[in-house]
Amino acid sequence: MTTRSGLGSEQGVSRRQVLKTGLATAAVAAIGGSSTAFTQSQPPPVVSPDGPVIDIHAHYFPEAYLDLVAGEGKRFDASYQMTDKGFFIKTPAGSNGPLPAKFIDLKARIADMDQQGVAVQAISLTAPMLYWGDAELSTKLAKAWNDAATAAHQAYPTRLVGFLTLPMLYPDRALDELNRASKLPGMRGVYLGTNIGSHDLDDPLFEPIFARIEVLDLPIFLHPVEPIGGDRLKAFFLSNLIGNPVDTAIAACHLIFGGVLDRHPKLQIGLPHAGGVLPILIGRIDQGWRTRPELKNLPAAPSTYLTRFTYDTITHSKAIMEFVIKQVGAERIMLGSDYCFTMGYDRPVQFLEPIDLASAQRKMILGGNAARLLKL
């Protein structure tokens, strides 16, 4: 989830202080340094009675990526700053912070996973993503994150896998990076914003990228980047509380009504936050398809496309989670934590305990579905 805050007047802390927090260890892995120390001390994967637990929605900010934002991002008025309150990242596409150091620190991450009972995290970038630079910087940022993610996997090969990121506004460069990064150890999918620099996902600009992702048989996972709402959602954290789940539904509708799912029948696309408001509004969306002439191009009811998506468990509501499972089937649901934002779960496995599920369904959601989709 995204927390938006400006840099204000926070004072930076020294590299010595950063080292004291354990970030130096994470930085070594992020830049592809030796992982011997990690792998030798690596704890065995956590295995629940129902099999390995896999967290499909967990975020990672590598030091190498953040340093690139701080350095070359200056010409776009972007910045990254570590403070004694956490770190801040600011870009033309939005800001995030203060964020805890464990976003960066791999050892702290693994310790948290052990406490949660999570065997594997699929790590991903999060807002403000990288859709704000020119072609050169966007490509460098994508490569920096992807290289750091594969280094994290190599440091903890049984615990971490990655979703690669792409400079989507520059299709030729995005295709080159897709072809390169998809071959890196540990890469199991592609991570995209619900909108890309004001372009919706059915924009023809992205068509060749979707086609190549389909050929590579990689799942896509979405995350809100610049939620809708403008000034009306600035107060009360509404840009996140309401804007994010609405933006997820908007992205899904563009994929449905814009024909992306029909043109690419093998694409598997994951929606965050249990699909946002899409499952709840699908009856209304179907009614529009039945009655509105501008929607008649769709060959089947929008509700039939719900099973083209997968969904995580981040609802914060037993009733809503059970509703979504009933709507789309347990075979489409995967555990998610939104690590380590305040809007996520500290205990993602425990959230499922009161949910009304058969034993086989619980096993699928805890890890079986993700293991199949990610080819683990």
ABEGO torsion letter per residue (X at the ends): XBBBBBAEABBBBBAAAAAAAGAAAAAAAAAGBBAAAAAAABBBBBBBAAEBBBBABBBBBBAAAAAAAABAAAAAGBBBBBBAAEBBBBBAAEBBOBBBAAAABAAAAAAAAAAAGBABBBBBBBOAEAAABBAAAAAAAAAAAAAAAAAAAAABAAABBBBBBBBAABAAAAAAAAAAAAABBGBAEBBBBABBGGBBAABAAAAAAAAAAAAAGBBBBBBBABBBGEAAAABGGAAAAAAAAAAAAAAAAAAAAAGAAAABAABBBBBBGGGEAAAAAAAAAAAAAAABAAAAABABBAAAAAAABBBBABAGBAAAAAAAAAAAEAAABBBBAGOBBAABBABAAAAAAABBBBAAAAAAAAAAAAAAAAGX
